[in-house]
């Protein structure tokens, strides 16, 4: 697995290359964001770092520093493979003839193998063509941009929309409620995943909480639970989850939700001290105080919470 810092630096270098002519319009930024999803498992925090480079042009000094970081960061076969596969996808996106694509890819491969500073110059043209080829597909409704934001800020919802569409299903609740449920499911999954396991009792507890708490049909509740399970195994950004959930709920709703988290923690035997501490951190992220946390904890008997 390539180092996360290397992946982030590669993304920053892509942004810097896109700024080569000193300007980047809104539609170009949207296209660039979509291309950056070629990078594996970018978290919400890392995405915000990339967005900083999209706000204004990158100086020549910064570009050279990023180039140096990327080249020096290529230390393993995995690093080389990630860099080349990511850049190769850019080349294949722009629709050039296969011979031309192959020539560009070979040049990039040689740059990576030799850790050549020519990588930046050879990256610029295919990247700008890839951005240009995508800008025409953006309408004025912001639909695709909205999906990109969902990918970062509400990943469970992002995947749910795709799954529902693939199955030919429609939501039983308004979209804003479904978004809220998906944020809740991600936080619930975080509690269940404290011990790096997601047992059947916890799955059933989350599905039941979603169905009863948000009046969801059983099929939808089950699907959202399954997606939250899949996503938590890959990593969900708690900062984005908690910010999103706070923005769409009242204090009373969050207090009730916190009590539900203890029920999930207690679904498979006693609530462990690790689960209690996780919920304490969640309470803080949801802008709830110590008293609200204690009240929620006391809904579980002392015997079931390891005496804590």
N, C-alpha and C positions, 0 to 999 in steps of 0.2 A: 504494500500500500504506500503510495507516494505521501511525503510529508505534507501536512495541511498548510504550512507556511509557504512551501513551494507552489502549491496549487493557487494560493491567494496571490502570490507574486506573479504567477503566470497570467492570472486574470487582470491584475493591475497593468501588466505590460500590454495586454490586448487593448485595454482602454486607452493607454498612452499612445499606441499605434494609431488608434482611431482619431486621435486629436492631431495627427501629423500636419493637417492643413490649417490648424488653429481654430477650427469651428466644428460644432457638433449640434445639429438641429434636434428638436424634440423627437421627431420620427426616427432620426438616426440613433438617438439614445435608446428608444424603445427596441429597435432592431438589435442594437448592441447588447441590451439586457438579455434578449432571447438567445443570442449567440453565447453569452456567458454561462447559460445553463448547460453548455457542453461540459463545463467543469464539474467534477463529481462532488456531490454532497456539500454545497456551500451553505453554511448556516446563516441565520438572520443577522448575527453580529458581523460575520465576515462580509455579508452582502452590503451592510451599511458602510464598511470600509471601502468597498468597490465603488459605491455611489459617490463617495467623496471625490474620487478621481473623475467622475462624470460631470461634476458641477462646474468646473472651469478647466481651461487648457493646462496641460502638463508641461512644465519647463523642460528644456533640454537637459539640464542637470539632473532632474528627477527621472527623466527617461533613461539616461545612462546608468543611473543608480539601480533602477528596476531591471534593466537589461543585465547588469552585473549580478544582481541577486538571482535572477533566473538561471543564468549560465553557471554560476557557482553552485546553485542548488541542484543541478543535474549530477547526482553522485551515484545513482544506481540504474540498473536496467529498467526498473519500474518507472523512475523519473523520466528517462528518455522516452519510454513507450507512451507515458501519459502526455508528455509535451507534443510528441509527433502525432499521436492519434487525435488530440484536440485540434491541432493546427490543420491536420488532414481533413477533418470534418468541415472546417471553414472553407477549404479549397473546393470540396465537392459540393458545397451548398450553392456556389455562384453560377453553376451551369456551364462552365467552360467545356471545350472538347476534351476527351479523355487524355489525349497525348499532352495537351497543355497542362492539365491537372497533374499528370504524372511527373512532368518536368518540374513543376513548382514544389511538389511533395519531395522529390529527390533533392532539390536545393535546400529545403528546410531540414531534411534528414542530415545532409552534409553539415549544415550550420550547427545542428544539435550535437552531432558526433564530434565535431571539432571545437565546440563551444565558441563559435565564431560570432563576433559582434555584427556580422552581416545579417544575422537572424532578424533584426528589427526592420531593416530595409526590405528584406524578402517577405516579411510578414505583412507589411503595410498595404501593398496593392491587393492581395487576395482578401484581406480583411475588409477594406473599403468596398470592394466589389460585392462581398457577401452582405454588407450593411445596405448597400444601394439596392440589391436585388430584393431585399425584404421591406424597404420603406414603402414601396407602392402597395403592399398588402395591408397597410394600416388605414382603417377608416377613421372617421371622426368620433365614433361612439366609445372609443377607449376600451373596447372589449378585450382585445388581446393584452393590452397593458394591464387591465384588471386581473387577468388570469396570471400574469407574471407576478403581480403583487401577492395574489393568493398563494402562489407557490412558496413564497418566503414567509408570509405572515399568518397563513392559515392552511398549512400543508394538508391536513386531513380533509378539509373542505375541497381543496384543489383536486385531490384524488377521488373524492366522493362524486364530484360532478362528472368526471370522466367515467367512473364505474356506472353511474346511473344512466348516462347517455348510452353506454355500450349495451346495457341491459334493456334499453327502451323504456325506462321508468321515469316518472316525474315525482317531484317532491310533494309530500302531503302538507307541508308547512310552508309559510312564506320564506323567501330566501334569507332574510335577516335572521330568522329564527334558526334556520338550518346552519348558518354560519356560527351562531352562538353555541349550538349543540356540538359542532365539530371542535370548537375551542375547548369546551368542557370535556369532551371525550379525550382530547390530547392530554389534558391535565390529569384526568382519571387514570389514563394509561401510565403516566409518569409514576403514580403511586403504586400501581400494580407491578411495575417494572423495577422497583427498588432492589429486589433480590435477583434481578436479571432472569426472572421467570414470569410467565403469564399463564397461570394455571386455569383450569376449567371453571373453578368456583369464582375466580376473579372476573373471568370473561362473562359468566352469567350475571354477576353482580353489576357490571358496567352496562350490559345490555338491558337489564331490568331497570336500572336507574335512568337510562336514556328514554326507555319506553314510558315509564311511569312519570318521570319528572318533566318530560317535554311532550307527552302525549304523542309519541311516535309509533307508527305501526311496527310490529315486531320485526318485519323484514328489514326496514330501514335502520332500526336500532342495532340489529345484528351486523349489518353491513358497516355501519359507522364504527362499531366496536372492533370489527376485524381490521378495518383500515387503520384505526388508532394503534392496534397491536402491531401491524406491519411497520408503521412509521416510527413508533417508539424504539423498535429494534435497530433502526437506521439512525435514530437521533432526531429529537424534536427540540426546537429552540424555545426554552421556557420563557425567555424574555418576551418573545413575540406572542406566545400563548397568553401570558398573564396580562400584557398590555392590551391585547385584543379583547380578552374576557372582561377586564375592568371597564373598557370603553363602552361595552354593550350591556352591562348589568348594573343593578343598584347594590348598595351595601347589604340590604336585607337578602337579596338573591345570593350574594357571595357568602354570607353567613350560613345560609341554608345549604349551599353547595359544599362548604367546608365540612359540615356534619356528614354529608353524604360520602366524602372522601374517607372518613374513618370507617364507614360501613364497608367500603371496598377493601380497605386495608385489613379489615377483620374477617373478610369472606373466607379465607383459607387458614383457619386456626387463629391463634392469638395475634394481635397487632404488635409487631416488633418495634423495638426502640428505633431502628433505622427508618421504619415507616412513619413513626411519630415525628421524627426530626425532619423527614421529607415534607410532611404536611405542615410543619411549623414554617419551613422555608416557603412553601406555597402560600400560606396565610400572609406572610410578609409581602410576597409578590403581588397578592391580590389586595394589598393596601388595607389589611385587617390587623387589628391590634392583638396584644398578648391575651387580653380578656376574651376576645372572640375565639381565639385559638383554644383557650382552656375550656370554654363552654362547649366547643365542638368535641374536644377530647373526652370530656366527661359523659358524652353520649355512649361511650364504650365502657363497660364495667372494668373495675380495677383488675379483676382476674383475667380479663381478655386483653389487657394492654401491658402484660408483663409487670404489673405492679407499679407502672409509671403514672 
